[in-house]
Amino acid sequence: MPSSIPPLPGLTRYTRWDLVPDGLQTKTMLARQGLKPGADPVGQVLYHGNSYAPLYEVTAAVPKRRVSPAQRAVLDRARELQYQCRRCGFLGEEPLGKGRFCDPCRYAMTLWEQHHQAQLLARELVADPAAVLLVVDVEPDSLPEAQGVALVGVRDRQVLYAAEAGEYGSPERGAVLDRLDVLLAGRRVVEEPDFMGPHSRYPHALLRLPNSGPVVSGRDPLHPWAAPSSAANDSVTRIWAGWFGWTDRHSSTTACAPWEWSGDTPMPWSRSLDLAADGQSMAGLLHRIADGTEPVWERAAWTLDGYGVGLAEGSA
């Protein structure tokens, strides 16, 4: 509500109620008598020191439309639903607000929404012929022949490119970067790790020495497929974490990758020296998430209470 209501132009203003002529009333005053204005206002009165209320002639007022029993029942039911969780049916003492979820269901549905969005993104990637997985491993302590890069199509899981990455600053590394610039032009790049992943598996690790200090977030101006410290590229880990529904504590509403804190849950794709096979394994995971066959965490919040994994489309 506004802090003040300005006067209407062209209408007589009354600064005190005792100055208002008999026969003029506000909408609220008319409503108390079962009436509503039947014509335009003829004046206005100051109230609360900074607001004006329109005044209407009582003689021109008309009866308010009566609410039928059926309409009353609908209105009563609508008011009741404001207090009832639309997922579990819990009745609260206060209106539940946006979404109409009780606190436990709001927690479960927040994680389910991440699960749902992960599947939508996986379906989008699987259907996109331009989507490719860029798999990188340039662990500095590895032998040069163990450092490599591979490109795998998400939709058809075909290996588009696989090569040794060469050492940082070498002609071999430069040739790999040039080749990636050509192959990835106009492509939608999907990388493996999220922000907690091994540095050596990030695409931008090809561009700089490890532990050489912070990098600027966003796409690299020379190699746009490398996007350090940002969500410019989709991440297999991030998609799977949202789908799987694991959280590091009960109160957390952000799904994350469980192996960063616990070794109890194995990774659902391979991480090996054969980067092309790793990429195909990740593409397979995205296909399973897209078609709904990839398992979720046995303790995912939306699966524990028996109220289902989400609401039917169009649910009230």
C-alpha positions in Angstrom: 0.0 0.0 0.0 1.3 3.5 -0.7 2.3 5.6 2.3 -0.1 8.4 1.1 -3.0 8.8 -1.4 -2.9 12.2 -3.2 -6.1 14.2 -3.8 -8.1 13.7 -7.0 -8.0 16.7 -9.3 -11.2 18.7 -9.7 -13.0 17.5 -6.5 -13.8 19.5 -3.5 -11.4 18.8 -0.6 -12.5 18.5 3.0 -9.7 18.6 5.6 -11.9 17.5 8.5 -14.7 15.0 8.9 -17.0 17.6 10.5 -16.8 19.7 7.3 -18.2 16.9 5.2 -21.8 17.5 4.2 -24.5 15.0 5.2 -25.2 12.5 2.5 -21.6 12.0 1.5 -19.8 8.8 2.5 -16.7 6.8 1.6 -16.7 3.3 0.0 -16.0 1.7 3.3 -18.9 3.5 5.0 -21.3 2.5 2.2 -20.1 -1.1 2.3 -21.0 -1.4 5.9 -24.6 -0.7 4.9 -24.5 -3.2 2.1 -24.1 -0.5 -0.6 -21.6 0.5 -3.2 -21.1 3.8 -5.2 -23.6 4.2 -8.0 -21.9 7.3 -9.5 -18.5 9.1 -9.6 -17.2 10.7 -6.4 -18.3 14.3 -5.7 -15.7 15.2 -3.1 -12.8 13.9 -1.0 -11.8 14.0 2.7 -8.4 14.1 4.3 -7.5 11.3 6.7 -4.4 10.1 8.5 -2.9 13.6 7.7 -1.6 12.7 4.2 -4.3 10.8 2.3 -7.6 11.6 0.6 -10.6 9.3 0.4 -13.2 9.8 -2.3 -16.8 10.7 -1.1 -19.9 9.4 -2.8 -23.6 10.5 -2.6 -25.6 8.1 -0.5 -28.7 8.8 -2.6 -26.9 7.5 -5.7 -25.6 4.3 -4.0 -26.9 0.9 -5.1 -27.0 -2.4 -3.2 -23.9 -4.6 -3.4 -24.3 -7.8 -5.3 -25.0 -10.7 -2.9 -22.7 -13.6 -2.9 -24.5 -16.9 -3.8 -24.0 -20.0 -1.6 -22.0 -21.6 -4.3 -19.7 -18.5 -4.6 -19.4 -18.3 -0.8 -18.3 -22.0 -0.7 -15.7 -21.4 -3.4 -14.3 -18.3 -1.5 -14.3 -20.2 1.8 -12.4 -23.1 0.2 -9.9 -20.7 -1.4 -9.2 -19.2 2.0 -8.8 -22.6 3.6 -6.3 -23.7 0.9 -4.1 -20.7 1.9 -3.4 -22.6 5.2 -3.1 -26.1 3.6 0.1 -27.5 2.2 -0.7 -28.6 -1.3 1.8 -31.5 -1.1 1.1 -33.2 2.2 -2.1 -31.6 3.3 -0.8 -30.1 6.6 -3.0 -27.3 8.0 -1.0 -24.4 9.4 -2.1 -21.6 11.7 -0.9 -19.0 9.3 -1.2 -18.7 5.5 1.6 -20.6 3.9 2.4 -18.0 1.3 3.9 -18.4 -2.2 3.8 -22.0 -3.3 1.6 -23.1 -0.4 4.1 -25.6 1.1 4.8 -26.3 4.7 8.5 -26.0 5.8 9.4 -29.8 5.3 7.7 -29.9 1.9 9.3 -26.6 0.9 12.7 -28.1 1.7 11.9 -31.3 -0.3 10.4 -29.4 -3.2 13.4 -27.0 -3.4 15.7 -30.0 -4.0 13.2 -31.7 -6.3 13.1 -28.5 -8.4 16.9 -28.8 -8.8 16.4 -32.5 -9.7 13.8 -31.5 -12.3 15.9 -28.7 -13.8 18.8 -31.1 -14.1 16.7 -33.4 -16.2 15.4 -30.6 -18.4 19.0 -29.5 -19.0 20.1 -33.0 -19.8 17.3 -33.4 -22.3 18.2 -30.2 -23.9 21.9 -31.2 -24.3 21.0 -34.7 -25.5 18.8 -33.2 -28.2 21.4 -30.5 -29.3 23.6 -31.7 -32.2 26.0 -28.9 -31.3 26.6 -30.0 -27.7 30.0 -31.6 -27.1 31.8 -32.9 -24.0 35.3 -31.4 -23.7 37.3 -33.8 -21.5 40.7 -32.6 -20.3 43.4 -34.0 -18.0 46.6 -32.1 -17.7 47.8 -33.2 -14.3 51.3 -31.7 -14.1 52.8 -34.7 -12.3 51.7 -37.1 -15.0 53.9 -38.2 -17.8 53.4 -36.1 -21.0 51.7 -39.0 -22.8 49.2 -39.2 -19.9 48.1 -35.6 -20.4 45.4 -35.3 -23.0 42.1 -33.9 -24.4 39.1 -35.4 -26.1 35.9 -34.2 -27.7 32.7 -36.4 -27.6 29.3 -35.6 -29.1 26.6 -35.6 -26.4 23.8 -36.7 -28.7 25.6 -39.5 -30.6 28.5 -40.2 -28.2 30.9 -40.2 -31.1 34.6 -39.3 -30.5 35.2 -36.1 -32.5 38.8 -35.6 -31.4 41.4 -37.1 -29.1 45.0 -36.2 -28.7 47.9 -35.8 -26.2 47.8 -32.3 -24.8 51.5 -31.7 -24.8 53.3 -29.7 -22.1 52.4 -26.2 -21.2 54.0 -23.7 -23.6 55.1 -26.4 -26.1 54.3 -26.4 -29.8 52.2 -29.5 -29.2 50.0 -27.7 -26.7 49.7 -24.7 -29.1 48.6 -27.1 -31.9 46.0 -28.6 -29.6 44.6 -25.2 -28.7 44.4 -24.2 -32.3 42.6 -27.4 -33.2 40.1 -26.9 -30.3 39.4 -23.3 -31.5 38.3 -24.7 -34.9 36.4 -27.7 -33.6 34.5 -25.8 -30.9 33.5 -22.8 -32.9 29.7 -22.5 -32.6 29.5 -25.5 -30.3 27.9 -25.8 -26.9 30.6 -26.9 -24.6 30.0 -29.2 -21.6 32.8 -29.8 -19.2 33.3 -32.4 -16.5 33.9 -30.8 -13.1 32.0 -28.2 -11.2 33.7 -25.6 -8.9 34.9 -28.4 -6.6 36.4 -30.6 -9.3 40.1 -31.4 -9.9 41.9 -28.4 -11.4 43.6 -30.7 -14.0 40.2 -31.6 -15.5 39.1 -28.1 -16.2 39.4 -26.9 -19.9 41.0 -23.7 -18.8 43.8 -25.7 -17.3 45.2 -26.1 -20.8 45.9 -22.4 -20.9 47.9 -21.8 -17.8 50.4 -23.4 -15.4 48.8 -25.0 -12.3 49.0 -23.0 -9.1 49.9 -19.8 -11.1 47.5 -17.6 -9.2 43.8 -16.6 -9.7 42.2 -16.3 -13.1 39.5 -13.9 -14.3 36.0 -15.3 -14.3 34.2 -15.6 -17.7 35.2 -16.8 -21.1 38.8 -16.5 -22.3 39.0 -13.8 -25.0 41.2 -16.0 -27.2 39.7 -19.4 -26.5 36.0 -18.9 -25.7 35.5 -22.6 -24.8 37.6 -22.1 -21.7 35.5 -20.4 -19.0 37.3 -20.4 -15.6 35.4 -19.8 -12.3 32.0 -19.4 -14.0 28.9 -21.2 -15.1 29.4 -20.2 -18.7 29.8 -23.9 -19.6 27.5 -26.6 -18.5 29.0 -29.2 -16.1 28.4 -32.9 -16.0 29.1 -32.9 -12.3 26.6 -30.0 -11.6 23.9 -31.6 -13.7 24.3 -35.0 -12.0 24.5 -33.5 -8.5 21.2 -31.7 -9.0 19.6 -34.9 -10.3 21.1 -37.2 -7.6 19.8 -34.9 -4.7 22.7 -35.5 -2.2 23.3 -32.9 0.4 26.1 -32.6 2.9 23.7 -31.8 5.8 20.0 -32.0 6.5 19.4 -28.3 6.4 21.2 -27.7 3.1 18.9 -26.8 0.1 21.7 -27.1 -2.5 22.5 -30.5 -4.0 26.2 -31.2 -4.4 28.6 -33.9 -5.5 28.9 -36.4 -2.6 32.4 -37.6 -3.3 33.9 -34.2 -2.4 33.0 -35.0 1.2 32.4 -38.7 1.3 33.7 -41.8 -0.5 30.5 -43.7 0.1 29.0 -42.9 -3.3 30.9 -43.9 -6.4 31.0 -41.6 -9.4 28.5 -42.6 -12.1 31.1 -42.1 -14.9 34.7 -43.2 -15.5 37.7 -41.0 -14.8 40.7 -42.6 -16.4 43.6 -42.1 -18.8 41.3 -42.9 -21.7 39.6 -39.5 -22.0 37.5 -40.4 -25.0 36.0 -43.3 -23.0 35.5 -41.0 -20.1 33.6 -38.6 -22.4 31.4 -41.4 -23.7 30.7 -42.5 -20.2 29.6 -38.9 -19.3 27.4 -38.7 -22.4 25.8 -42.0 -21.4 25.1 -40.5 -17.9 23.4 -37.4 -19.5 21.2 -39.8 -21.6 20.2 -41.7 -18.5 19.3 -38.5 -16.7 17.3 -37.3 -19.7 15.2 -40.5 -19.9 14.9 -40.8 -16.1 16.7 -44.1 -15.6 19.7 -42.8 -13.7 19.3 -43.6 -9.9 18.8 -40.8 -7.4 20.2 -40.8 -3.8 18.2 -43.2 -1.6 17.8 -40.5 0.9 16.9 -37.7 -1.5 14.5 -35.3 0.4 11.5 -35.7 -1.9 11.6 -39.6 -1.7 11.6 -40.0 2.1 8.2 -38.8 3.3 5.9 -40.7 0.9 4.4 -37.7 -0.8 6.0 -38.3 -4.2 8.7 -36.6 -6.2 6.7 -33.6 -7.2 3.4 -32.1 -8.1 1.4 -33.0 -11.2 1.5 -30.3 -13.8 -1.4 -27.9 -13.2 -1.9 -29.0 -9.6 -3.8 -26.6 -7.5 
